[in-house]
Amino acid sequence: MRPLWRVVTLPPTLQGADAVLFAQGARRRGAEVLELRTDLHGPEAVDIQALGREGPLLVSERGRPLPTAWVDAARYVDRDLTVSLDAPAEKLLASHHADRSLSTDEALRLWDRPLPPQALVKHVEPLDSPGHVAVLLETQTRLIERFGADRVTVLGMGSLALPARAVLSSRNVLEYVAMGGTWSAAPGQRLLDDAVREFRAQPRGQARLGILGTSIAHSRSPRIHRQPFDRIDLPEQGPVEALVDSLLPHYAGFAVTSPFKLRLARHTRSPLEAINTLVRRGNHWESFNTDVEGARAVLRRMGSQEAFVLGDGGSTAALRAISADEGCSLRVLKRSDIAGPLAGMGIWTWPDRVPPPESLHFDRARVAVIAYGAPGRRIATEILRRGGTPILLGAAWFVAQARRQRELWETAT
């Protein structure tokens, strides 16, 4: 049986001809299977024959019964192990979505029942704590021993699940991925583009790399660093410290971005105020701040002897560290410090998800933007609206610090 790697789920807002266009776009971008779920679509909402002409279908019973026409058109039929396995034996995908994290022994007992020899097996659990990654990996190993390497998929779900899913994917038969945008079929899914990028790189047994941050859908890091490289978008108050420790056996390093630069500096007992790079050194992480190279590039491009800085987070720490060497005096402004219009040269370090204070206005100030992509453009628009002139220097910062990160990750042990 040929493994089917990348599965995307048809969003509930798409029906009829729009659903067919979605399927076509997913195939062009590298998806191999389209999933239809009965909790998202009724039989009248989609043209099952038209969708079937676009590629293999996986139909999943979630609450409402599967329409007979869906079963007939599908390559695989997902039925819950504890409800019913009523599906053609050659199409059966036996699944179970646990309502809590299970021990490996609990999971194995759940699957201790006869299945058709060609049926696929999918086991899903919520990932409630970072330490449960090791349990899921053991469950995957044991299920593969029981059912075979060409049949098993084990997934975690939840806000911390993405790196676990990335690690598990190397031995899974199916990888459920999100097309992008505001909707995904389950929390913790990787983006289709990231999964395709890794597949095309065809890494052979390499430890993974990743970026840790909040609202990082537009990060360019996965496009420029070696694969496998994971975009790990975490809640701002998520347990990032425990997560990086649980991933130590599986990752050679991480890029760290807002809002975790200060927290992980403290966690790794760095002498630096903020860090943006973790490198594996045996049984621990070593931390660095390559943002100083980005800060150096930006200050040199600005060419000013003094500048105000909006915000006092990790990026400002890098600017502060290098400013004396570059002959630039910095005036760091927190939100509460802003009372009147700002003039001269400035640097905006706030993430675009953080609303600026209403008191912020510029008196023809030139303001460097060190974010890039869509966030950088949104910040530039805000600067213009408040009377300033934006200078887009995010790419200069990013390239300079990323070059140094690559050098450091090559030294991981």
N, C-alpha and C positions, 0 to 999 in steps of 0.2 A: 504494500500500500504506500502510495506517495504521500509524504507529509504535506499538509495544507497549513502554510505558516501564518498568513496575515488575514484576519477576519475583521470586517467592519460591519457595524449594525446600522440598518436603515433608520434614520431619525424619525421620530413620530410626526414631525411637521410636514414630511414629504409624502405625497401620494401620487398616484397615476403617472403621468408623463414626467413629473419632477422626480419621482422615485427612480425611473429608468435613467434619467440624466445623472442622478447621483451615482448609480451603479456604474455607468460608463466612466465617470470621473474617477471613481475609486479604482477601477481596473487600470486606467491610464497611469495612476500614481503608484501602483504596485500592490494593491489589495488582490487577493486571490479568491476570496469567498465573501459573499454577502449574506448576512444574517437577517432574518425576519422573525420578530417576536410577537406573540399573540397579545401581549399586554401593551404593545405599541401600535399595532395595526389590526384592523379587522379585514376579513376576506374581500370586502367590497372596496377597500382603500387602495389596493395595488392590483396591477395586471401581472399575475404570477407567471404567466407564459412569457410575457415580454421581459420580465426580470430574469427568468431562466435562460433566455437567449444571450444575456450579457455575461454569463459565467455560472459556476457552481453556487447553489443556494444551500444554506443551513437554516432550517426552520425550527424554532424553539417554542415549546409550549410553556407559557407563563400565565397561569390563571385560567384564561379562556382556552377551550379545546382547539387543537390544530385543525384547520379545514382540510378535508380530504384532498382538495386540489393542491394545497401546499405540500402535503406529504408526497403526492405523486410527482410533483415537479422538483423536489429537493434531492440533493446528493446526500445530505445528512439530516437526520431528524433527532433533535435534542429532547429527551424525555427524562424527567427527574427519577432517579433511582428509587426513591421512597414513595413515589406516587404510582407510576406505571411505566413499563418498558414496552408498551404496545407500539411497535414500529417494525417495518421490514428489517430483518436481521442484518442485511447488507447495508442498511442506512443508519442503523442505530448509533446515536451518541448518548451514552448513559451519563447523566450528570447529577451532581448534588451540590447545592449551595448551602453550606452550613450556616447556622445563625449565630455561631460563636467560634472562637479559635479552638481547635481540637488538638489533642496530643496525637502523635503518629499512630499509637495503638488504637485510639478511638477511631481515627480515620480508616485504618485497615479493617477494623471490625465492621464498619459501615459498608465496606466493599467486599465483604466475605460472602459472596453469593454468585451463582453461575451467571455468566453473560455469554452471548453468542461470540464465537472466537474472533470474528472480524469487527466487533463493536468497539467504538472509541470510548474512552473514559475521561471524564472531566470532573475534577474535584476543586471546589472553590471555598475559601474561608475568608472571613474578615481578618485583616492584619491589625489587631488591636494594639500591639506593642512592637517596637523594632526587634526585640529579641526573638520574636516568633518566626523570623526569616529562616533561622536554622532548622526549626521544626518543619516548616513547609518543604525545605530542601530534603530533609530525611523522609518525609511522606512521599515526595516525588520519587526518590530512589526506590523506596519499598514497593510503590505501586508499579513502577517499571519492572522490577524483579518479578512481580506477580503477573502482569498483563503483557509486558513486552514494550520495547522502546518506541515502536511505531504506533502506539495506541493511546498514550497517556498525556494529559494536560493537567497541570496543577497551577492554580492562580490564587493570589491574594487580592483583597479588595479593601479600599479605604484610602484616607488621605496620605498614609505613609507607605502605600503598597507599591508604588511605581518601581523603585529599585529592586524590590523582591521579584516583581514580575519580570524585570529585565534579566535578573540572574537565572530565574527559572526557565526563561524562554529558550536557553541554549539546549534544553532537553525536552521541551514541550513539542507536541505535534501541532497544536493550534496556538496562535498568538492573536488575541483580541486587541485591536488597536483603535484609536480615535482618529477621525479625519481632521480634527482641529476645529477651531471656533469655540462656541460657548457650550456645546452639548457633547457629552460622551455617554456611552452605554453603561459604564460602571466607573466608580472612582478608582483612580490608580492606573488607568490605561495609559500606555505610551502613545505618542503620536505616530501615525502611519509613516510620515516622512522620515522620522528618526529610525523606525524599524527597517525601512527600505534602505536607508543610507548604511546601516550596519550590515545588512544582508549583502549589498553590493561590494562592500569592502572585504567581505569574506575573511574576518579575523580568525586566526587559528590558535585557540587556547590562550588568548591574551587576557590579562586582568582588565577590568573595565575602568573607564574614566567617567566623570559626570560633573554636572553643575548643580549646585544647591542654591535655591533662592525662592522668592515669592513673586508670582506674576512674571514668569520668565519665558512665556511662549515665544517671544520675539528674539530670544538670545541667539547670537550667531555662533556661539561656542561649538555646538554639535556640527556645524558646517566646516570648521577649519581644523579641529583637532582630530587625531587618529581615532578610529572606531575600535571597539564599541564605546560610545560616548552618550550618556543618558541625561536627559533634561528632567531634573527632579524638582518639581514645583511643590513646595510645602506650605502649610499654614504658617502665618507669621509667628504664632506662639507654639508651633510644633516642637516635639522633643528632638531637635536636630543633633544634640550631643549624643544621645543614646543611639540614634540612627547611624551616625558615622562610625561609631564603635562596633555596631552589629555588622556593618558592611566591610569591615577591615579585611576579612579573608578574600573578598570578592572584587575589590576596587584598588587600583594602583594609586589613585589620587582623585581629588575633587577641586574644581573651581568653586569658590564661595562668593556669593554676591548678597546684596541687600535682602533681608535684614540680619544676616547671620555672621557678618564679619567680626563684630565685637564679641558675640557669644562664643564663637569657636576659638577666638584668640584666648579667652579665659579658660575654655575647656581644655585646650592643648597646652596651657601654661606658657604661652608665648610671651616673650619680653616685649612684643609689639602690641600697640594699642588695638590694632585691627589686623586681620589676615584675610587673604583672598585665595590661598592655595594650600591644599593638604597633599602631602606626599607620604606614601606608606614606607615605613622603615621597620621591617620585620613585624613586631607585635604592637607597634604604636604609630601614631601619626606625627609627622613633623610639619610645622606650619611656617608659611612664608607670606610676604606681602609684595607681590609683583606689581601691585597698583602704583608703587613708587615710580616704576618705569613709565606707566601711563601718565602719572602726574607730571613727570619730567617732560614728556612729550608735549603735554598741554601747555605748561608754563612757557616752554620755549616757543611754541606757536603763538602764544598771546604776546610775548615780548614786553610785558609790563613790569614796572618796578613795584607796583602795589596793586592789590585786588581784594575785593570783598568776596566772601564765600558764603553761600546760602546753605545752611545745614552743618551739622557737626557729627557725622557718622563715619563709616569706614573710609570713604573716599577722601573726606577732609583730613583724616589721619595721615593718609598717604601724601596729600598736598603739604600738610604741615611738616612732614618729615623731610621733604626735599626742597622746600621753599628757600631756605637760607642758602643752600648750595647754588640755587638758580637766581639768587639776588632779587627775590620778590617778597615783599612784606605782605602778609595776609591779615585780613580783618574778618574773623569768623563770626557770623551772625546766626543766632538761633531765632526761631520764630518770634519769641518774646522781645527780641532786640530791635525788631523792624518797626519804626515809627513814622518815618518820612521817606520821600523819594530818594532812590539810590542813584548816584552818578559814578562815572569812571568805568573801570573794568571789573567784571565780576565772574564768578563761577557758580553754576547751579548744580548742587549735588543731591537735592531731594529726589527720590523716585517719583515717577509721574503719578503713581497711585496715591501719593500723599498730597492733599489739597494745600496750596500755599495760603498764607494768611491774607485776609482781605486788605490789610494795611500795606501789602507789598505793591510798590509802584516804582518806576524807573524814570530818571531824568536823563533820557538819551544815553543810558548806560549800554555798554557792549557786554553781553553776558554769554560766557562759554557754556555750552550744553555738552555734558560728558556721557549722557545716555545716547543710544543709537537706535535706528529703526523707527518703528511706530511710536514707542515712548519718547524718543528724542524729538520727533516731529510734534508730538502733542505739547511737550515742554516749550519748544520754540514758538508755537502758536500762543501759548500763555504769556511768554515774554513780550511778544509783539503787542498783545492785548493790553499789557500793563505799561507800555511806553518804552520798552527796551529793544535792542537789536541783538538777536541771537546769533551766536557763532557756533556752528555744529562741529565739535571736536571729539565726538564720541568715538568715531572710527580710529582717530589717532591714538586715543587712550587705549582702546581695546586691542589694537594690533600690537602696540608696544608691550603691554602687560602679558598678552597671550603668547608672544614669542618667548618670553622668559619662563612662563608656565610650562611650555613644551620642553624646554631644556631641563627643568626640574623633574618633570614626570618621567623623563628618560632615565633618571637615577633611582627610581623606586625599586625597593627590594621586597 
